[in-house]
Amino acid sequence: MALQIEQPASPREPASFTPVGTGVTTETSLSESIIVLRKRKLIVIAAVVLGLIYGAYRAVTQIRMFDSSAKIEVRNGASQEYKIDPAQALQGDSTSNKMAAEVVILQSDSLMMTVAREMNLCNNPAFLGEKGPVPFSSLDDLATREKTLHRLHSELKIQLVPKTDIIKLNYSSLDRKLSADIVNRVIADYIQRSYETRYLSTQRVSQWLSGQLDDLKHQVESSQEQMLDLQRKLGMLGLDPTKNQNTTTLEDLSVAVAQAKIQRILAESRYRAMTQMDPNSIEDSIDPSKGAAPPALTTLRTSIATAKATLADLEANLGPNHPQVKAQKAQILSLEKEQDKEQARLLAQAKENFVIAKASEDRIDASLDAQKQDAYKMRNDLVEYTLRAREFESNRTLYEGLLQRLRTAGVEAGLESLEIDIVDPAVPAAAPTLKPKSTILITAFIISALAGIMIAFILESLDTGLKSIADVEAVTGLPSLAIIPRYKRGAGEVTDRMSIAQKNLSVLTSPKSQFAEALRSLRTSLLLSHTGKPPKFILFTSATPSEGKTTVSTNTSCILAGGGTRVLLIDADMRRPAVHPRFGLSGKIGLSTLLTGGTTLEETIQNVPEAPTLDIIASGPVPPFPAELLGSQAMRDLLARAGTIYDYVVIDSPPILSVTDGVILARDADAVALVVRHGKSSKHIVRRARDLLIRAGAPITGIVLNAVDLNAPEYQGYYGQSGYHYSGSDSETWEPQSAKSSSSKSSKSDDSDRKA
């Protein structure tokens, strides 16, 4: 067809694009969990079936075990009132700890080994779960010992009855009599062990106390002998170290020294006073005792006074020369001489008393000093005696305490021993203990169902494929433009009268199918993705090959050209071109010849009779360097010129992770749609492709999820249970937004309704 050639427009600037944040988080809801279970229902069903089969097998083949149980009461042997020490009576109230300890003793390896040896369990077929005789084995072998103990511990259940002193024992085995015998034997050995343990403990305490008493006895005797020797040395008559001969003598001498000092002071003061006083007053210093005769000096003084009075009378009567007067004077002189002698004698006597008192004081002081020196010499002996006395008292107290403890040890051992009463002895069970089959089946069902659900969610979490819109949007942070269902023609739908384009493009032959409706939804999403005007240059690409980008681009081009809109489809995949074979066109000329100048635009464009308004530029011969051609100025000039002729230009580009051609072309597009194949592309591949486009500044419009199985659980509600079918003629039309006609608005409304 003839084309109107216009001047090429100026190179188009890449559209600005702000990528959506990649940190989109989707909350796991109950509906999503149900979708996962529906998708993995075969795994859950298989797990449940296997679990029920196993449960039925266990219910039918479960072992016929015989349970025997017994109860014993464990309490202290003495009541609190007979406790010797009140503190011990209070400590005995810790019943819970005591009972817990007894349960541990019942489960001890030593008690189990005693039971195993006495009953020879290692050679008992019923105990080992064997039929018929078993090879002889000994408990001295470590492997046999471990095996026997493990079986005893696993089958013997010991538990404390809450809020009581009763312990319950239970054992399960294949032999009813063996179960009862083992329980009774455990109880008997436990009782025997209780008595033996406490007897041996008391015996060990008694032996230790006896040895300690012998040593203490020798120490007491030795310290007592040393103390007696020191008593004899110190002159002690009793046990009081302060009451000895030296101490008594020292005290007496101290008293005598004080008395002698007082006597000397009195004598000295009397002597000094008599030497300085008037001789006529000497008799006043004499203190005669009561009832004693007056001193001689006093008598003489009285006689002299009487003689002088008589002399005065005689002189007055007889005169001074009378012989009686002279005789009287001579008598007075004689009395005065005797008085002077008596005064001298008294003074000499006072001096003599002073000298005697002084000498006595000196002698007593000397004796006291000598006694003090002896006492000082005995001080070390006294200190040693005090230490020996303390050591003796300490040893004696310890000896008496241990002796008392030894005497009461036997009594306390009897009071502290346990009393173990058998409340219910073990008897052989009448019937085996079997779990109800329904319980086993229900348990197997629940466990298998939970296991199946866990496996389903684990597989879902390990699955890196993109299988839902939520997965795509969560990984890329981009909106989903459309979901393209998987479509495959039936054998009867393809006829010989169809052209190649009709055979390959289902939208030309089945415009009312869900596949065609999905493409119309894609068209609507693309044209409404930009505000103001729809995108003119639309690029379809994918992360990896075989994701269906060519199928999407060719069918979308037919949809765009269905309403009389002029559309140009460019096959930019110069390495593996796939557009021209689908339309039955020639690939000898195309984009490569156009960009290298081998052909003109008019010569390169090819028409499709089934879509009159759709023109196609094939890839052409494969060039040596496709990336250089696609990034050349000639390619930009081609796009600019095509933009003036066509309403929409659709570009089919190579995968962007395989080659860089798609990234180069993406910068010149108005809208870039990344095609992701359902169940093929992985999360990290799609995320890598998105990052490449974002870094290149490509205007990524969204994601197209291709080849979706609408029967999958996550898509069953997307188009409804039975789809949406036409009841009349196809009313599909589409006109560009630039026309702004009413028919365009109604067409968009119809497309939106079909998508819903």
C-alpha positions in Angstrom: 0.0 0.0 0.0 1.1 3.5 -0.7 2.3 5.6 2.2 2.4 9.3 2.6 6.0 10.3 3.3 6.5 13.1 5.8 9.6 14.9 7.1 11.1 13.1 9.9 10.5 14.5 13.3 13.2 15.4 15.8 14.5 12.6 17.8 12.2 11.8 20.7 13.4 12.2 24.2 13.0 9.1 26.5 10.0 9.4 28.7 10.8 10.1 32.3 10.0 7.2 34.6 10.1 6.8 38.3 10.3 3.1 39.3 8.0 1.7 41.8 9.7 0.8 45.1 10.9 -2.7 45.2 10.2 -3.2 48.9 6.5 -4.1 48.4 5.3 -6.4 51.1 2.3 -8.6 50.8 0.6 -9.8 53.9 -0.1 -13.5 54.0 -3.9 -13.9 54.6 -6.1 -16.9 55.1 -7.2 -16.8 51.5 -3.7 -17.0 50.2 -3.0 -20.0 52.5 -6.1 -21.7 51.1 -4.8 -21.0 47.6 -1.5 -22.6 48.4 -3.2 -25.7 49.8 -5.4 -26.0 46.8 -2.4 -25.7 44.5 -0.5 -28.3 46.5 -3.5 -30.4 47.3 -2.0 -33.6 45.8 0.8 -33.4 48.3 -1.6 -32.9 51.2 -3.8 -35.7 50.0 -0.9 -38.1 49.5 0.4 -37.3 53.0 -3.0 -37.9 54.5 -3.5 -41.2 52.6 -0.1 -42.5 53.6 -0.7 -41.4 57.2 -4.1 -43.2 57.3 -2.5 -46.3 55.8 0.2 -46.3 58.4 -2.4 -45.6 61.1 -4.5 -48.5 60.0 -1.4 -50.8 59.9 -0.5 -49.7 63.4 -4.0 -50.2 64.7 -4.1 -53.7 63.3 -0.6 -54.8 64.2 -0.3 -53.0 67.6 1.5 -55.0 70.2 -0.6 -56.6 73.0 1.0 -55.1 76.1 0.0 -56.0 79.6 0.2 -53.2 82.2 0.6 -53.9 86.0 0.7 -51.1 88.5 1.3 -50.8 92.3 1.1 -48.0 94.8 3.4 -47.4 97.8 3.3 -44.8 100.6 6.6 -43.3 101.7 6.6 -41.4 105.0 9.1 -40.5 107.7 9.6 -43.2 110.4 9.1 -40.9 113.4 6.5 -38.3 114.2 7.6 -34.7 114.8 7.1 -35.0 118.6 9.9 -37.6 118.9 12.4 -35.5 117.0 15.5 -34.9 119.2 16.4 -31.5 117.6 13.6 -29.0 116.9 15.4 -27.7 113.9 15.4 -31.2 112.4 11.6 -31.4 113.0 11.2 -28.2 110.9 13.5 -29.5 108.1 11.4 -32.7 107.9 8.5 -30.7 106.6 10.0 -30.5 103.1 7.8 -33.3 101.9 7.7 -32.4 98.2 11.5 -32.4 97.9 11.7 -35.6 99.8 9.2 -37.4 97.6 10.8 -36.1 94.5 14.1 -37.5 95.7 12.5 -40.9 96.3 11.1 -41.0 92.8 14.6 -40.4 91.4 15.9 -43.2 93.6 13.3 -45.5 92.2 14.4 -44.6 88.7 18.1 -45.0 89.5 20.4 -47.3 87.5 21.7 -49.0 90.6 18.2 -50.1 91.6 17.3 -51.2 88.1 20.5 -53.2 87.9 19.7 -55.0 91.1 16.2 -55.9 89.8 17.7 -57.1 86.4 20.3 -59.3 88.2 17.8 -60.8 90.6 15.3 -61.6 87.8 17.9 -62.4 85.1 16.0 -60.1 82.7 18.8 -60.0 80.1 17.9 -63.7 79.3 14.2 -63.5 79.6 12.5 -63.7 76.2 9.3 -62.1 77.4 11.3 -59.1 78.7 13.3 -58.8 75.5 10.2 -59.1 73.3 11.4 -62.3 71.6 9.7 -65.5 70.9 11.5 -68.7 72.0 14.9 -69.0 73.7 17.5 -66.3 73.4 21.3 -66.5 73.5 22.8 -66.3 76.9 24.1 -62.9 77.8 25.6 -61.3 81.0 24.9 -58.0 82.5 28.6 -57.5 82.9 28.7 -56.8 79.1 28.3 -53.1 78.6 26.0 -53.4 75.5 23.7 -55.9 77.3 23.7 -53.6 80.4 22.8 -50.5 78.4 20.1 -52.4 76.5 18.5 -53.9 79.6 18.6 -50.5 81.5 17.1 -48.7 78.5 14.2 -51.2 78.2 13.5 -51.0 82.0 13.5 -47.2 82.0 11.3 -47.0 78.9 8.7 -49.4 80.1 8.7 -48.6 83.9 6.6 -45.5 84.6 7.0 -43.9 88.1 4.9 -40.9 89.1 4.0 -39.1 92.3 0.3 -38.8 93.1 -0.3 -35.1 93.6 -0.7 -33.8 97.1 0.0 -37.2 98.7 3.0 -39.3 99.8 1.9 -42.1 97.5 4.1 -43.2 94.5 2.5 -45.1 91.6 4.6 -47.6 89.6 3.5 -49.1 86.3 5.2 -51.5 83.9 4.2 -52.8 80.5 5.5 -56.0 78.8 4.3 -58.9 76.6 3.9 -61.2 79.7 1.2 -60.2 82.2 3.0 -62.1 85.0 6.4 -60.6 84.2 4.9 -57.1 84.4 3.6 -57.7 87.9 6.8 -59.4 89.0 9.0 -56.6 87.9 6.9 -54.0 89.7 6.8 -56.0 92.9 10.6 -56.7 92.7 11.3 -53.0 92.2 9.3 -52.2 95.4 11.0 -55.0 97.4 14.5 -53.9 96.4 13.6 -50.3 97.0 12.5 -51.1 100.6 15.6 -53.2 101.2 17.8 -50.5 99.8 16.2 -47.9 102.1 17.0 -49.9 105.2 20.5 -50.8 104.1 21.4 -47.3 103.1 20.4 -45.9 106.5 22.0 -48.7 108.4 25.3 -48.2 106.6 25.0 -44.4 107.0 24.5 -44.8 110.8 27.4 -47.3 110.9 29.7 -44.9 109.1 28.8 -42.1 111.4 29.3 -44.2 114.5 32.7 -45.4 113.3 33.8 -41.9 112.5 32.6 -40.6 115.9 34.3 -43.4 117.7 37.6 -42.6 116.0 37.2 -38.9 116.8 36.3 -39.7 120.4 39.5 -41.7 120.9 41.7 -38.9 119.6 39.8 -36.4 121.7 40.1 -38.6 124.8 43.9 -38.6 124.4 44.0 -34.9 123.9 41.9 -34.3 127.0 44.1 -36.5 129.1 47.3 -34.9 127.8 46.0 -31.3 128.3 44.8 -32.2 131.8 48.2 -33.6 132.8 50.0 -30.5 131.5 47.6 -28.3 133.4 48.2 -30.2 136.7 51.9 -29.9 136.3 51.6 -26.2 135.9 49.3 -26.1 139.0 52.0 -27.8 141.1 54.6 -25.4 139.7 52.5 -22.4 140.5 51.5 -23.6 143.9 47.8 -23.7 143.0 45.5 -25.5 145.4 42.4 -25.3 143.1 41.5 -24.7 139.5 41.5 -20.9 139.9 44.8 -19.6 138.6 44.4 -16.5 140.8 44.3 -18.5 144.0 48.0 -19.6 144.6 50.7 -19.2 147.3 52.6 -16.5 145.5 49.6 -14.4 144.9 48.5 -14.7 148.6 52.0 -13.7 149.8 52.1 -10.9 147.4 48.8 -9.6 148.6 49.9 -9.9 152.3 53.2 -8.1 151.7 51.4 -5.3 149.9 49.1 -4.8 153.0 52.1 -5.0 155.3 54.0 -2.4 153.3 51.1 -0.1 153.5 50.8 -0.5 157.3 54.6 -0.1 157.8 54.6 3.0 155.7 51.8 4.5 157.8 53.6 3.6 161.1 56.8 5.2 159.8 55.0 8.3 158.8 53.3 8.6 162.2 56.6 8.0 164.1 58.5 10.4 161.9 55.8 13.1 162.3 55.8 12.6 166.1 59.5 12.8 166.4 59.7 15.9 164.2 57.0 17.5 166.2 58.6 16.7 169.6 61.9 18.2 168.5 60.3 21.5 167.6 57.7 21.9 170.4 58.0 23.5 173.8 59.4 21.0 176.3 56.5 21.9 178.6 54.1 20.6 176.0 55.7 17.3 175.3 53.3 15.4 177.4 50.5 16.7 175.1 51.9 14.6 172.3 51.5 11.5 174.4 48.3 9.7 173.8 47.8 7.4 176.7 45.4 4.5 176.2 42.1 4.4 177.9 42.3 3.3 181.5 46.1 3.5 181.6 48.0 5.4 184.3 49.2 9.0 183.4 52.7 9.3 182.1 55.6 9.9 184.5 56.3 13.4 183.0 52.8 14.4 184.0 53.3 13.1 187.5 56.6 15.0 187.8 55.0 18.2 186.5 52.2 17.8 189.1 54.8 17.2 191.9 56.8 20.2 190.9 53.7 22.4 190.8 52.8 21.1 194.3 56.3 21.6 195.6 56.4 25.2 194.2 53.1 25.9 195.9 54.4 24.5 199.2 57.7 26.6 198.8 55.7 29.7 198.3 53.7 29.1 201.5 56.9 28.3 203.4 58.7 31.4 202.2 55.7 33.5 203.1 55.5 31.9 206.6 59.1 31.1 207.4 61.2 33.3 205.2 63.6 32.4 202.4 66.4 31.3 204.6 64.5 28.8 206.6 65.8 25.3 206.4 62.4 24.0 205.3 62.4 26.5 202.5 65.8 25.5 201.4 64.9 21.8 201.7 61.8 22.6 199.6 63.9 24.4 197.0 66.3 21.4 196.9 63.4 19.1 196.3 62.1 21.3 193.5 65.5 21.2 191.8 65.6 17.5 192.1 62.1 17.2 190.6 63.1 19.5 187.7 66.2 17.4 186.9 64.0 14.3 186.8 61.6 16.2 184.6 64.4 17.1 182.2 65.5 13.5 182.1 62.0 12.3 181.4 61.7 14.8 178.5 65.0 13.7 177.1 63.9 10.1 177.5 60.6 10.7 175.7 62.4 12.5 172.8 64.9 9.7 172.5 62.0 7.1 172.6 60.2 9.0 169.8 63.4 9.0 167.7 63.9 5.3 168.4 60.3 4.5 167.3 60.8 6.5 164.1 64.0 4.6 163.3 62.4 1.3 164.0 59.4 2.1 161.8 61.7 3.2 159.0 63.7 0.1 159.2 60.6 -2.1 159.3 59.2 -0.3 156.2 62.5 -0.8 154.3 62.5 -4.5 155.2 58.9 -5.0 154.1 59.5 -3.1 150.8 62.5 -5.3 150.1 60.4 -8.4 150.7 57.6 -7.1 148.4 60.1 -6.3 145.7 61.5 -9.8 145.9 58.1 -11.3 145.9 57.2 -9.2 142.8 60.3 -10.5 141.0 59.2 -14.0 141.8 55.7 -13.2 140.5 57.1 -11.7 137.3 59.1 -14.8 136.8 55.9 -16.9 137.2 53.9 -14.8 134.7 54.9 -16.9 131.7 53.9 -20.1 133.5 50.6 -18.5 134.4 49.9 -17.6 130.8 50.8 -21.1 129.7 48.5 -22.4 132.4 45.6 -20.3 131.2 46.1 -21.6 127.6 46.4 -25.2 128.8 43.2 -24.7 130.9 41.3 -23.3 127.9 42.5 -26.1 125.6 41.5 -28.7 128.3 38.1 -27.1 128.6 37.6 -27.0 124.8 38.6 -30.6 124.4 36.5 -31.7 127.3 33.4 -29.9 125.9 33.9 -31.4 122.4 34.5 -34.8 123.8 31.4 -34.7 125.9 29.3 -33.4 122.9 30.5 -36.1 120.5 30.0 -38.7 123.2 26.4 -37.5 123.6 26.0 -37.5 119.8 27.3 -41.0 119.5 24.8 -42.2 122.2 21.9 -40.6 120.4 23.0 -41.5 116.8 21.3 -44.9 117.0 18.1 -43.5 118.3 18.0 -40.8 115.7 18.7 -43.3 112.9 15.7 -45.2 114.0 13.5 -42.1 114.1 14.7 -40.8 110.7 14.3 -44.1 108.8 11.5 -44.3 106.2 8.4 -46.3 106.6 7.3 -47.7 103.2 3.9 -49.2 103.1 2.6 -51.1 100.0 -0.8 -49.7 99.4 -1.7 -51.8 96.3 0.7 -54.6 95.2 1.0 -55.4 91.5 -1.2 -58.2 90.2 -1.2 -59.7 86.6 -3.5 -57.8 84.3 -6.6 -59.6 83.1 -6.5 -58.3 79.5 -3.9 -56.4 77.4 -4.0 -52.7 77.1 -4.8 -51.7 73.5 -5.3 -48.2 72.1 -8.6 -47.7 70.4 -8.3 -48.0 66.6 -10.3 -44.9 66.1 -7.8 -43.0 68.3 -4.8 -44.3 66.3 -6.5 -43.4 63.0 -7.5 -39.9 64.2 -4.0 -39.3 65.5 -2.4 -40.6 62.2 -4.8 -38.4 60.2 -4.0 -35.2 62.2 -0.3 -35.8 62.1 -0.2 -36.6 58.4 -2.5 -33.7 57.6 -0.2 -31.3 59.5 2.8 -32.9 57.8 1.3 -32.5 54.4 0.4 -28.9 55.1 3.9 -28.2 56.3 5.4 -29.8 53.2 3.1 -27.9 51.0 4.1 -24.5 52.5 7.8 -25.5 52.5 7.6 -26.4 48.8 5.8 -23.1 48.2 8.4 -21.1 50.0 11.2 -22.9 48.1 9.5 -22.4 44.7 11.2 -19.4 43.0 8.8 -19.4 40.0 6.4 -16.6 39.5 2.9 -18.1 39.4 0.6 -15.4 40.5 0.0 -11.7 40.2 0.9 -11.2 43.8 4.3 -12.9 43.2 5.0 -10.7 40.2 4.1 -7.5 41.9 5.9 -8.4 45.1 9.1 -9.2 43.3 9.2 -6.4 40.7 7.3 -3.7 42.5 5.5 -3.1 39.2 1.8 -3.3 38.3 0.4 -6.2 36.4 -0.9 -5.0 33.0 -2.7 -8.2 32.1 -2.9 -11.9 32.5 -2.7 -13.8 29.2 -4.2 -17.3 29.4 -2.6 -20.3 27.8 -4.3 -20.9 24.4 -3.8 -23.8 22.1 -5.9 -24.4 19.1 -7.8 -27.7 18.7 -7.2 -29.9 15.8 -10.6 -29.0 14.3 -10.1 -25.3 14.5 -7.3 -25.2 12.0 -8.5 -25.6 8.4 -6.7 -25.6 5.0 -8.7 -22.5 4.0 -7.0 -20.4 6.7 -4.1 -18.2 5.9 -0.8 -18.5 7.8 -1.6 -15.5 9.8 -5.0 -16.9 10.8 -3.4 -20.2 11.8 -0.8 -18.5 14.0 -2.8 -15.6 15.4 -5.8 -16.7 17.3 -7.2 -13.2 17.7 -7.9 -13.1 14.0 -10.0 -16.3 14.1 -11.3 -16.3 17.7 -11.9 -12.7 18.6 -14.4 -13.7 21.4 -12.0 -16.1 23.2 -10.6 -15.4 26.7 -7.2 -15.1 25.0 -8.4 -12.3 22.8 -10.2 -10.6 25.8 -7.0 -10.8 27.8 -5.1 -9.0 25.0 -7.8 -6.3 24.8 -7.3 -5.9 28.6 -3.6 -5.5 27.9 -4.3 -2.9 25.2 -6.5 -1.0 27.6 -3.9 -1.1 30.3 -1.2 0.1 27.9 -3.2 3.0 26.5 -4.3 4.1 29.9 -0.9 3.9 31.5 0.1 7.4 30.5 -1.9 10.5 31.5 -2.7 13.0 28.8 -2.2 10.8 25.7 -1.6 7.1 25.1 1.9 5.8 24.4 2.9 5.7 20.7 6.0 3.5 20.9 5.3 0.2 22.8 8.1 -2.2 23.4 7.6 -5.8 24.4 10.5 -7.7 25.9 11.3 -10.5 28.3 14.1 -11.6 30.7 14.9 -14.9 28.9 13.9 -16.5 25.6 10.7 -18.5 25.1 8.5 -16.4 27.4 6.0 -15.5 24.7 6.9 -11.9 24.0 6.5 -12.4 20.2 3.1 -14.0 20.7 2.0 -11.1 22.9 3.5 -8.4 20.6 1.9 -9.8 17.4 -1.5 -10.4 18.8 -1.5 -7.1 20.6 -0.7 -5.4 17.3 -3.7 -7.1 15.7 -5.9 -5.9 18.6 -4.6 -2.3 18.2 -5.2 -2.4 14.5 -8.7 -3.8 14.9 -10.5 -0.4 15.0 -9.0 1.2 11.9 -6.0 2.5 13.8 -2.8 2.4 11.9 -0.2 0.2 13.6 3.4 -0.6 12.7 4.9 -3.8 14.1 8.7 -3.9 14.1 10.6 -7.1 14.6 13.7 -5.9 16.4 14.9 -9.4 17.3 17.6 -9.6 14.6 19.2 -12.7 16.1 16.1 -15.1 16.3 13.4 -13.4 14.3 9.9 -14.9 14.7 7.4 -12.3 13.5 7.4 -12.7 9.7 6.9 -16.5 9.8 3.8 -16.1 11.9 2.3 -13.8 9.3 3.6 -15.7 6.3 5.8 -12.8 5.2 9.2 -12.7 3.6 12.3 -12.2 5.7 14.7 -11.3 2.9 14.2 -7.6 3.5 13.5 -5.9 6.8 14.9 -3.8 9.6 18.5 -4.8 9.0 18.4 -3.8 5.3 16.5 -0.6 6.2 19.0 0.5 8.8 22.0 -0.3 6.6 20.4 1.7 3.7 19.8 -1.4 1.5 16.0 -0.6 1.2 13.7 2.3 1.9 10.9 2.4 4.3 8.3 1.9 1.6 10.1 -1.1 0.2 10.6 -2.6 3.7 7.0 -2.4 5.0 4.9 -5.5 4.4 1.1 -5.7 4.7 -1.2 -8.3 6.2 -4.5 -8.9 4.3 -6.2 -10.1 7.5 -5.4 -6.7 9.2 -5.5 -3.9 6.7 -4.3 -1.2 9.1 -1.4 -3.3 10.4 2.0 -2.9 8.7 5.0 -5.0 9.6 8.8 -4.5 9.3 10.4 -7.9 9.4 13.8 -8.4 11.0 15.5 -9.1 7.7 18.8 -10.9 7.2 20.8 -11.4 10.4 23.5 -8.7 10.6 26.9 -9.2 12.3 26.4 -6.5 14.9 22.7 -6.1 15.7 23.2 -3.9 18.8 25.1 -1.3 16.9 22.3 -1.1 14.3 19.6 -0.8 17.0 21.5 1.9 18.8 22.4 3.9 15.7 21.0 7.2 14.6 19.3 5.5 11.7 17.1 3.6 14.2 16.1 6.7 16.0 15.3 8.4 12.6 13.2 5.4 11.7 11.2 5.6 14.9 10.7 9.4 14.6 9.4 9.0 11.0 7.2 6.1 11.9 5.7 8.1 14.7 4.4 10.7 12.2 2.8 8.0 10.0 1.3 5.5 12.5 -0.8 5.8 15.5 1.1 3.1 17.4 4.5 1.5 16.8 4.9 -1.9 18.5 8.5 -3.3 18.8 9.3 -6.9 19.5 12.8 -6.9 21.1 15.2 -9.7 22.1 15.4 -10.9 25.7 17.3 -8.3 27.8 19.3 -10.8 29.9 20.6 -12.6 26.8 21.6 -9.6 24.7 21.7 -5.8 25.2 19.4 -5.0 22.2 16.3 -4.7 24.3 17.9 -2.3 26.8 19.0 -0.1 23.9 15.5 0.0 22.4 13.8 0.5 25.7 15.2 4.0 26.0 13.4 5.1 22.8 10.0 3.6 23.8 7.1 5.3 25.5 5.9 2.2 27.3 7.9 -1.0 28.1 6.0 -4.2 28.9 8.0 -7.0 30.5 6.6 -10.4 29.5 6.9 -13.1 32.2 5.9 -16.7 31.4 3.8 -18.4 34.1 5.8 -21.1 35.8 9.0 -20.5 33.9 10.6 -17.3 35.0 12.2 -17.3 38.5 12.1 -14.4 40.9 15.8 -13.4 40.7 15.8 -13.5 36.9 12.8 -11.1 36.6 14.2 -8.9 39.3 17.5 -8.7 37.4 15.7 -7.8 34.2 13.7 -5.1 35.9 16.9 -3.6 37.4 18.6 -3.4 34.0 15.6 -1.5 32.6 15.5 0.9 35.5 19.2 1.6 35.3 18.8 2.3 31.6 16.1 4.8 32.2 13.5 2.8 30.4 9.8 3.7 31.0 8.6 0.4 32.4 4.9 0.3 32.4 4.3 -3.0 34.0 4.4 -6.8 33.8 2.5 -9.1 31.4 2.0 -12.6 32.9 1.8 -14.9 29.9 0.7 -18.5 29.4 -1.4 -18.7 32.6 -3.3 -21.8 33.4 -6.7 -20.5 34.4 -7.6 -23.8 36.0 -4.9 -23.2 38.6 -6.3 -22.3 42.1 -4.8 -18.9 42.2 -6.5 -17.9 38.9 -9.9 -19.7 39.1 -11.6 -16.5 40.1 -9.9 -14.2 37.7 -12.3 -14.7 34.8 -15.0 -16.3 36.9 -15.9 -20.0 37.1 -17.2 -20.3 33.5 -15.8 -17.2 31.9 -17.6 -14.3 30.3 -19.2 -15.1 26.9 -20.6 -12.9 24.2 -24.3 -13.2 23.5 -24.3 -11.1 20.3 -22.0 -9.7 17.8 -18.5 -8.5 18.6 -18.7 -4.8 19.5 -14.9 -4.4 19.8 -13.7 -1.0 18.5 -10.8 1.2 19.4 -9.9 4.6 18.4 -6.9 6.7 19.5 -7.4 9.2 22.4 -6.4 12.0 20.1 -9.6 11.7 18.2 -11.5 12.3 21.5 -14.7 11.0 20.0 -17.6 9.5 21.8 -17.0 6.2 20.0 -13.5 6.0 21.7 -15.1 6.5 25.1 -17.7 3.7 24.5 -14.9 1.4 23.2 -12.8 1.9 26.3 -15.9 1.2 28.4 -16.6 -2.0 26.6 -13.0 -3.1 27.0 -13.0 -2.4 30.7 -16.3 -4.4 31.1 -14.8 -7.3 29.2 -11.7 -7.2 31.5 -13.9 -7.2 34.6 
